[in-house]
Amino acid sequence: MLSHELPTRPWQIVSMDLFSHRQKDYLLLVDHYSDFWEIELLPDLSADTVIKRCKSQFARHGQPDKVITDNGPQFGSLFKRFSLEWEFDHVTSSPRHPKVKGKAESAVKIAKNLLHRAARDGADPWKAILHWRNTPTENMDSSPAQRLMSRRLKTSIPVTNRLLQPSVTLGVTEKLRHRRQLAKHFYDRSAKDLPELEIGESIRMKAMPGEASGRWRRGTCLQQVAPRSYLVDVEGTLYRRNRVDLRVAEPTSSAAFDTQPTHTPTPHTTHTSALEMQPTPSMPQTPGVVFRPALPGPVAPPALGQQHPPPTGTYTRSGRLSKPPQRLIL
């Protein structure tokens, strides 16, 4: 498993994602150090609106060193210009491979769950978000608010004034490293690294979603744009794909990707067919009946007991013999 570098301070690495809930669009930003996330309601999905919401959050928490997003239209050339002006690295994930921004995907799942429950119960969603931010994270001994702001947030739950005083949370990076090492240990038990592709190597790309054929199309590897992410040329069109969606094109087995393997009769099958078509003179030639002589092979083991023909009668669907009741006839 390949992970992002460990952050050493809050708001150093930020992931972003867009999501919809009840016909409303939101922008979510999550901090990799504290797991603290912010959501912004979007009036539209234009790149200019997304950039304005990002500027508002960066003015509150500071400029990040790295921002991780997908390849949506909101994160194109305008967002690239924004990253140069605000001096942060913009890293995009491979299409159809959302694991690169798994932190944002996980935060979106939590945010949707809170919004759904608040709407179902008729409660204030912002209070639900406040309580989540103030809840300690498992195996971290601190809440997202404590790791980001170095203090607990005041809620409707009674608490002493001493607990609301600022206090820097120490050892966050080491605990994050331990969590990642544990996750990597269990993930690598059933996974392995794929070999890197060579520039100019013939490859096959996994079919796009919705393609009826499901055929792996042949192409050429042009460039490695990121770890495990490649730019390939498939039938004159450029694609960016993760290594799991690409395979090395083997000339000897190329037909296995395009068509189903044809059945080649074995010598045993051919011999049987010839015997079926050419009966001997001693065989009774009954129309519509094919005589199949016994072929040499392993002798079946003898039966343990004498086999009797099954009794005639009515059987249930489970195979049990149905016996009619014996009635008294006077």
C-alpha positions as CSV (number, residue, x, y, z in Angstrom):
1,M,0.0,0.0,0.0
2,L,1.3,3.4,-1.0
3,S,0.4,6.2,1.4
4,H,0.8,10.0,1.3
5,E,3.5,11.5,3.4
6,L,2.8,12.1,7.1
7,P,1.9,15.7,8.0
8,T,3.7,17.3,10.9
9,R,1.3,20.2,11.6
10,P,-2.4,21.1,11.1
11,W,-3.6,22.1,7.6
12,Q,-0.4,21.0,5.9
13,I,-2.1,18.5,3.5
14,V,-5.7,19.0,2.5
15,S,-8.0,16.8,0.4
16,M,-11.1,18.2,-1.4
17,D,-14.2,16.6,-2.9
18,L,-17.6,17.7,-4.1
19,F,-20.8,15.9,-3.1
20,S,-24.6,16.3,-3.3
21,H,-27.2,15.9,-0.6
22,R,-30.9,16.5,-1.1
23,Q,-30.4,18.3,-4.4
24,K,-27.8,20.6,-2.9
25,D,-24.1,20.7,-3.8
26,Y,-21.3,21.0,-1.2
27,L,-17.5,21.4,-1.2
28,L,-15.7,19.4,1.5
29,L,-12.1,20.1,2.7
30,V,-10.5,17.7,5.2
31,D,-7.2,18.1,7.0
32,H,-4.9,15.0,7.0
33,Y,-3.3,15.9,10.3
34,S,-6.5,16.4,12.4
35,D,-9.2,14.8,10.3
36,F,-11.1,18.1,10.8
37,W,-13.3,18.8,7.8
38,E,-15.2,21.9,6.6
39,I,-18.2,21.9,4.2
40,E,-19.3,24.8,2.0
41,L,-22.7,25.1,0.3
42,L,-22.2,25.8,-3.4
43,P,-24.8,27.8,-5.4
44,D,-23.3,26.3,-8.6
45,L,-20.5,24.0,-9.6
46,S,-18.3,26.4,-11.5
47,A,-14.6,26.5,-10.9
48,D,-14.8,30.2,-9.9
49,T,-17.2,29.4,-7.1
50,V,-15.1,26.5,-5.8
51,I,-12.0,28.7,-5.8
52,K,-13.8,31.4,-3.8
53,R,-14.8,28.9,-1.2
54,C,-11.3,27.6,-1.0
55,K,-9.9,31.1,-0.4
56,S,-12.4,31.6,2.4
57,Q,-11.2,28.4,4.1
58,F,-7.5,29.2,3.5
59,A,-7.9,32.7,5.0
60,R,-9.3,31.0,8.1
61,H,-6.9,28.0,8.5
62,G,-3.9,29.1,6.5
63,Q,-2.4,28.1,3.1
64,P,-1.7,24.4,2.8
65,D,1.4,22.8,1.3
66,K,-0.5,20.3,-0.8
67,V,-4.1,20.0,-2.0
68,I,-5.4,16.6,-3.3
69,T,-8.4,16.5,-5.6
70,D,-9.8,14.5,-8.5
71,N,-9.8,15.5,-12.1
72,G,-13.2,17.2,-12.1
73,P,-13.9,20.2,-14.3
74,Q,-13.6,22.5,-11.2
75,F,-10.0,21.5,-10.8
76,G,-8.7,22.4,-14.2
77,S,-6.6,25.3,-15.5
78,L,-8.3,27.9,-13.3
79,F,-7.5,25.9,-10.2
80,K,-4.0,25.3,-11.4
81,R,-3.5,29.1,-11.7
82,F,-5.0,29.5,-8.2
83,S,-2.5,27.0,-6.8
84,L,0.4,29.0,-8.3
85,E,-0.9,32.2,-6.8
86,W,-1.5,30.7,-3.4
87,E,1.7,28.6,-3.5
88,F,0.6,25.1,-2.9
89,D,1.0,21.8,-4.8
90,H,-2.0,20.5,-6.6
91,V,-2.1,16.7,-6.8
92,T,-4.8,15.0,-8.8
93,S,-5.8,11.3,-8.7
94,S,-6.0,8.9,-11.6
95,P,-9.5,8.7,-13.2
96,R,-11.6,5.8,-11.9
97,H,-9.2,5.4,-9.0
98,P,-10.6,7.3,-6.0
99,K,-8.3,5.6,-3.4
100,V,-5.8,8.4,-3.9
101,K,-8.2,10.8,-2.1
102,G,-9.5,8.2,0.3
103,K,-9.3,10.8,3.1
104,A,-11.9,13.0,1.4
105,E,-14.1,10.0,0.4
106,S,-14.2,9.0,4.1
107,A,-15.0,12.5,5.2
108,V,-17.8,12.8,2.6
109,K,-19.3,9.6,3.9
110,I,-19.4,11.0,7.5
111,A,-20.8,14.3,6.4
112,K,-23.6,12.7,4.4
113,N,-24.5,10.5,7.3
114,L,-24.7,13.5,9.7
115,L,-26.8,15.5,7.3
116,H,-29.1,12.6,6.6
117,R,-29.7,11.9,10.3
118,A,-30.3,15.6,11.1
119,A,-32.8,15.9,8.2
120,R,-34.6,12.7,9.3
121,D,-34.9,13.8,13.0
122,G,-35.6,17.4,12.2
123,A,-32.5,18.5,14.1
124,D,-29.9,21.2,13.4
125,P,-27.1,19.7,11.2
126,W,-24.5,22.2,12.4
127,K,-25.0,21.0,16.0
128,A,-24.4,17.4,14.8
129,I,-21.2,18.5,13.1
130,L,-20.1,20.4,16.2
131,H,-20.5,17.3,18.4
132,W,-18.6,15.2,15.9
133,R,-15.7,17.6,15.8
134,N,-15.6,17.5,19.6
135,T,-15.7,13.7,19.9
136,P,-12.3,12.0,20.5
137,T,-11.0,9.8,17.7
138,E,-10.5,6.1,18.3
139,N,-6.8,5.3,19.2
140,M,-5.9,9.0,19.1
141,D,-7.0,10.2,22.6
142,S,-8.0,13.6,21.1
143,S,-10.7,15.1,19.0
144,P,-10.3,16.7,15.6
145,A,-10.9,20.1,17.2
146,Q,-8.1,19.5,19.7
147,R,-5.6,18.4,17.1
148,L,-6.5,21.4,14.9
149,M,-7.2,24.2,17.4
150,S,-5.4,22.8,20.5
151,R,-8.6,23.2,22.5
152,R,-12.0,21.6,23.1
153,L,-15.1,23.2,21.7
154,K,-17.9,24.4,24.0
155,T,-21.1,22.5,23.4
156,S,-24.4,22.1,25.2
157,I,-22.9,19.4,27.3
158,P,-21.8,20.8,30.7
159,V,-18.1,21.0,31.2
160,T,-15.7,22.8,33.5
161,N,-13.9,25.9,32.4
162,R,-10.6,24.2,33.0
163,L,-11.2,21.7,30.2
164,L,-11.9,24.4,27.7
165,Q,-8.5,26.0,28.2
166,P,-6.1,25.7,25.2
167,S,-3.7,22.8,25.4
168,V,-1.4,21.6,22.7
169,T,-1.9,17.9,21.7
170,L,1.4,16.1,21.4
171,G,2.4,12.9,19.7
172,V,-0.1,13.2,16.9
173,T,2.3,12.3,14.1
174,E,3.5,9.2,15.9
175,K,0.0,8.0,16.4
176,L,-0.8,8.7,12.8
177,R,2.3,6.7,11.7
178,H,1.2,3.8,13.9
179,R,-2.3,3.8,12.4
180,R,-0.9,3.7,8.9
181,Q,1.6,1.0,9.6
182,L,-1.2,-1.1,11.0
183,A,-3.4,-0.5,8.0
184,K,-0.6,-1.2,5.6
185,H,0.2,-4.5,7.4
186,F,-3.3,-5.9,7.0
187,Y,-3.7,-4.5,3.4
188,D,-0.4,-5.9,2.2
189,R,-1.4,-9.4,3.3
190,S,-3.7,-9.8,0.3
191,A,-2.0,-7.3,-2.2
192,K,1.2,-7.1,-4.1
193,D,3.1,-4.4,-6.1
194,L,2.6,-4.5,-9.9
195,P,5.7,-4.0,-12.0
196,E,6.2,-0.6,-13.5
197,L,5.5,0.0,-17.2
198,E,8.2,1.0,-19.6
199,I,7.8,4.0,-21.9
200,G,6.7,2.8,-25.3
201,E,5.5,-0.5,-24.0
202,S,2.4,-2.1,-25.5
203,I,-0.4,-2.2,-23.0
204,R,-4.1,-3.0,-22.7
205,M,-6.5,-0.7,-20.9
206,K,-9.5,-1.8,-18.9
207,A,-12.9,-1.2,-20.5
208,M,-14.7,2.1,-19.7
209,P,-17.8,1.9,-17.5
210,G,-20.9,1.2,-19.6
211,E,-19.0,-0.5,-22.5
212,A,-21.0,-3.6,-23.5
213,S,-18.1,-5.5,-24.9
214,G,-15.9,-5.2,-21.8
215,R,-12.9,-5.6,-24.0
216,W,-9.4,-4.5,-22.9
217,R,-8.2,-2.2,-25.6
218,R,-4.7,-2.1,-26.9
219,G,-2.5,1.0,-26.6
220,T,0.9,2.4,-25.8
221,C,2.4,3.7,-22.6
222,L,3.6,7.3,-23.2
223,Q,4.6,8.7,-19.8
224,Q,4.5,8.1,-16.0
225,V,2.8,11.2,-14.6
226,A,2.7,10.1,-10.9
227,P,3.5,7.0,-8.8
228,R,1.4,4.1,-10.3
229,S,-0.3,6.5,-12.7
230,Y,0.4,6.5,-16.5
231,L,-0.5,8.5,-19.6
232,V,-1.4,6.0,-22.4
233,D,-2.4,6.3,-26.0
234,V,-5.4,4.0,-26.9
235,E,-6.7,4.1,-30.4
236,G,-5.5,7.7,-30.9
237,T,-7.0,9.0,-27.6
238,L,-4.9,10.0,-24.6
239,Y,-6.0,8.5,-21.2
240,R,-4.6,8.7,-17.7
241,R,-5.0,5.5,-15.8
242,N,-3.7,3.8,-12.6
243,R,-1.6,0.8,-12.9
244,V,-4.4,-1.5,-11.8
245,D,-6.3,-0.6,-15.0
246,L,-3.4,-1.4,-17.3
247,R,-1.9,-4.7,-18.4
248,V,1.1,-5.6,-20.4
249,A,0.0,-6.7,-23.9
250,E,1.3,-10.2,-24.5
251,P,1.4,-11.0,-28.3
252,T,0.8,-14.7,-27.6
253,S,-2.4,-14.2,-25.5
254,S,-3.7,-11.0,-27.1
255,A,-6.8,-12.8,-28.5
256,A,-7.8,-13.8,-25.0
257,F,-8.8,-10.2,-24.3
258,D,-10.9,-9.6,-27.4
259,T,-12.8,-12.8,-27.9
260,Q,-13.9,-15.8,-25.9
261,P,-11.6,-18.8,-26.2
262,T,-12.8,-21.4,-28.7
263,H,-13.2,-25.0,-27.7
264,T,-10.7,-27.4,-29.3
265,P,-11.8,-31.0,-29.1
266,T,-9.4,-33.3,-27.5
267,P,-8.3,-36.6,-29.0
268,H,-10.6,-38.4,-26.6
269,T,-13.6,-36.3,-27.8
270,T,-12.7,-36.9,-31.5
271,H,-12.4,-40.6,-31.0
272,T,-15.8,-40.8,-29.3
273,S,-17.4,-38.8,-32.1
274,A,-16.0,-41.1,-34.7
275,L,-17.3,-44.2,-32.9
276,E,-20.7,-42.6,-32.7
277,M,-20.8,-41.9,-36.4
278,Q,-19.6,-45.4,-37.5
279,P,-21.5,-48.3,-35.9
280,T,-20.2,-51.8,-36.4
281,P,-22.3,-54.4,-38.3
282,S,-23.1,-56.2,-35.1
283,M,-24.7,-53.1,-33.6
284,P,-28.5,-52.8,-34.0
285,Q,-29.1,-49.8,-36.3
286,T,-32.2,-48.3,-34.7
287,P,-33.2,-44.9,-36.2
288,G,-32.6,-42.0,-33.9
289,V,-30.5,-44.0,-31.4
290,V,-26.7,-43.6,-31.2
291,F,-24.7,-46.4,-29.7
292,R,-21.8,-45.3,-27.5
293,P,-19.4,-48.1,-26.8
294,A,-17.5,-48.2,-23.6
295,L,-14.1,-46.7,-23.7
296,P,-11.1,-48.0,-21.8
297,G,-10.6,-46.3,-18.5
298,P,-10.3,-46.7,-14.8
299,V,-12.6,-49.4,-13.3
300,A,-15.2,-48.1,-11.0
301,P,-15.0,-49.4,-7.4
302,P,-17.6,-52.0,-6.6
303,A,-20.7,-51.0,-4.7
304,L,-20.8,-51.5,-1.0
305,G,-24.1,-53.2,-1.1
306,Q,-26.5,-54.7,-3.5
307,Q,-28.3,-51.9,-5.4
308,H,-32.0,-52.3,-5.9
309,P,-34.1,-50.3,-8.3
310,P,-35.8,-47.4,-6.7
311,P,-39.4,-48.1,-5.8
312,T,-42.1,-46.6,-7.9
313,G,-44.4,-44.0,-6.4
314,T,-44.8,-40.3,-5.9
315,Y,-41.8,-38.3,-4.7
316,T,-41.7,-34.9,-3.1
317,R,-39.5,-32.0,-4.3
318,S,-36.9,-33.0,-1.6
319,G,-36.8,-36.5,-3.0
320,R,-38.7,-38.3,-0.2
321,L,-41.1,-41.1,-1.2
322,S,-44.7,-40.1,-0.5
323,K,-46.6,-42.9,1.2
324,P,-50.5,-42.7,1.1
325,P,-52.1,-43.1,4.6
326,Q,-53.6,-46.5,5.5
327,R,-57.3,-45.9,6.3
328,L,-59.6,-48.4,8.1
329,I,-62.3,-49.7,5.8
330,L,-65.2,-51.3,7.6
